[in-house]
Amino acid sequence: MKYDCMAFGWFHEFLYEERVPDLEAAEATLQKMLDDNAMIVHAYRESDPENPELIGRHRRLCAFTSGVGNDNADNSPAVHEICRFLLDTDSLSLWQMARDRDQLMDNRWAVVDLYSLDPCAGSVYGKALLCGKGTKLPMA
């Protein structure tokens, strides 16, 4: 399934867009966009252009802050936060098991929460954080 990835800058101005063939490519594209100093990124499934499946924010560039609480930003690796919100119902039991056991789903997603807005819609909404190699993201 194809994804449309969008990068936004300060004040949410649109920077650019890229179409990719699958979820894994969308994850990599969002990481690259954030590495290239986009402030916020979205990836939309081809089948659901209204609700972004992946939403990311640049962890080292914080708008309207004085740097308080961000003392080590210059020394820390470029770690970004990418959340996944639209999860497949076919693998719901696996997502629930990963959450209950504090394990990564697909070796890269830390499941934070799961919920269904419409059981007939064919998708489950939740929140999972993308974890890169060696990355330790705080569970919300």
Backbone torsions as a table, in degrees:
resi	resn	phi	psi	omega
1	MET	NA	134.1	-177.3
2	LYS	-81.9	155.3	179.8
3	TYR	-130.2	144.9	171.6
4	ASP	-104.1	119.9	-179.3
5	CYS	-105.0	133.3	-177.9
6	MET	-127.9	139.5	178.5
7	ALA	-113.4	138.1	179.5
8	PHE	-126.9	150.9	-179.5
9	GLY	-110.7	-151.7	178.7
10	TRP	-59.1	144.1	-179.7
11	PHE	57.2	25.8	176.6
12	HIS	61.8	25.7	178.1
13	GLU	-73.4	138.9	-178.3
14	PHE	-70.0	130.5	179.5
15	LEU	-100.8	-60.3	177.8
16	TYR	-164.4	172.4	-175.1
17	GLU	-137.0	149.3	177.8
18	GLU	-143.5	136.8	178.5
19	ARG	-100.6	131.6	-177.1
20	VAL	-127.9	160.5	-172.2
21	PRO	-79.1	-22.6	-174.8
22	ASP	-157.7	176.9	-176.9
23	LEU	-62.3	-42.8	-179.3
24	GLU	-62.0	-40.2	176.5
25	ALA	-67.2	-34.4	177.5
26	ALA	-65.0	-42.7	177.2
27	GLU	-58.4	-47.9	-178.7
28	ALA	-65.3	-38.5	-179.9
29	THR	-66.1	-41.8	178.1
30	LEU	-64.3	-40.8	177.3
31	GLN	-59.2	-44.3	-179.9
32	LYS	-64.5	-42.7	178.9
33	MET	-59.4	-43.2	179.4
34	LEU	-68.9	-38.0	176.0
35	ASP	-62.9	-29.7	178.5
36	ASP	-86.4	17.2	173.1
37	ASN	75.8	23.5	167.8
38	ALA	-68.1	145.0	-179.7
39	MET	-83.6	-42.4	-177.7
40	ILE	-137.0	141.8	178.5
41	VAL	-133.7	148.3	177.9
42	HIS	-131.7	146.9	170.5
43	ALA	-129.6	126.3	-178.6
44	TYR	-110.0	135.2	172.0
45	ARG	-66.0	145.2	176.1
46	GLU	-57.0	-33.4	-177.7
47	SER	-83.3	-8.2	-178.3
48	ASP	-144.9	75.7	-176.2
49	PRO	-72.6	-5.9	-178.7
50	GLU	-90.7	-26.7	-175.2
51	ASN	-121.2	113.4	178.5
52	PRO	-65.9	135.6	177.0
53	GLU	-82.3	-38.3	179.1
54	LEU	-117.4	134.2	175.5
55	ILE	-133.1	128.7	-178.5
56	GLY	-128.2	158.5	174.6
57	ARG	-139.5	147.6	-179.5
58	HIS	-73.8	124.0	-175.5
59	ARG	-80.8	-20.2	-176.7
60	ARG	-100.8	-15.4	177.7
61	LEU	-108.6	109.1	-177.9
62	CYS	-114.8	120.1	-179.4
63	ALA	-70.6	143.0	172.6
64	PHE	57.9	39.0	175.1
65	THR	-122.9	160.1	179.1
66	SER	-100.4	7.7	-178.6
67	GLY	89.9	2.2	-180.0
68	VAL	-63.2	129.5	179.7
69	GLY	77.5	8.1	-178.0
70	ASN	-126.9	37.0	-173.2
71	ASP	-61.6	-32.7	-176.0
72	ASN	-96.2	14.4	-175.2
73	ALA	-60.2	-37.6	-177.6
74	ASP	-72.9	-24.6	-177.8
75	ASN	-97.4	-11.7	-176.1
76	SER	-86.2	153.7	176.7
77	PRO	-67.8	160.4	-179.2
78	ALA	-73.9	84.9	179.7
79	VAL	-101.9	129.8	-179.5
80	HIS	-116.6	160.7	177.6
81	GLU	-107.4	118.8	175.9
82	ILE	-122.9	122.6	-179.1
83	CYS	-105.7	142.3	175.8
84	ARG	-109.4	131.4	-175.3
85	PHE	-115.9	-25.2	-176.8
86	LEU	-107.0	111.8	-174.7
87	LEU	-113.2	149.8	-177.2
88	ASP	-79.2	133.5	-179.9
89	THR	-66.7	-28.4	-179.0
90	ASP	-60.3	-28.4	-178.5
91	SER	-111.7	21.0	-177.8
92	LEU	-56.3	-44.4	-178.4
93	SER	-63.0	-35.7	177.3
94	LEU	-68.0	-39.8	177.3
95	TRP	-63.5	-43.0	179.8
96	GLN	-63.7	-42.2	179.3
97	MET	-63.7	-42.6	178.7
98	ALA	-61.7	-41.6	178.7
99	ARG	-65.0	-46.6	-177.7
100	ASP	-63.8	-31.7	-177.3
101	ARG	-99.6	4.6	-176.9
102	ASP	53.5	43.9	177.9
103	GLN	-110.1	159.9	177.0
104	LEU	-80.8	140.5	174.1
105	MET	-90.9	133.2	-177.9
106	ASP	54.7	28.6	179.3
107	ASN	60.3	17.3	-179.6
108	ARG	-150.6	-11.2	-177.4
109	TRP	-112.8	122.6	174.2
110	ALA	-93.2	112.9	-174.9
111	VAL	-78.1	126.1	-179.3
112	VAL	-101.8	-46.0	-175.7
113	ASP	-155.7	151.2	176.8
114	LEU	-134.5	139.2	175.6
115	TYR	-160.6	156.2	-179.2
116	SER	-117.6	123.8	176.9
117	LEU	-86.2	-33.3	-179.2
118	ASP	-146.4	102.4	-176.6
119	PRO	-58.6	-24.4	-178.5
120	CYS	-86.3	-7.8	-173.8
121	ALA	-75.5	-19.2	178.6
122	GLY	88.6	6.0	178.2
123	SER	-139.5	152.7	176.4
124	VAL	-114.4	136.0	177.0
125	TYR	-97.1	144.0	179.9
126	GLY	-166.2	-167.7	177.0
127	LYS	-138.0	129.5	176.1
128	ALA	-139.0	144.8	-179.8
129	LEU	-104.1	134.4	179.0
130	LEU	-77.6	125.6	-179.3
131	CYS	-112.9	117.2	176.6
132	GLY	-81.8	177.9	179.6
133	LYS	-60.0	124.7	177.9
134	GLY	74.9	1.0	-178.0
135	THR	-85.3	133.5	175.2
136	LYS	-118.8	102.2	179.7
137	LEU	-95.4	141.3	179.5
138	PRO	-70.3	138.1	175.7
139	MET	-76.8	134.3	-178.8
140	ALA	-85.9	NA	NA
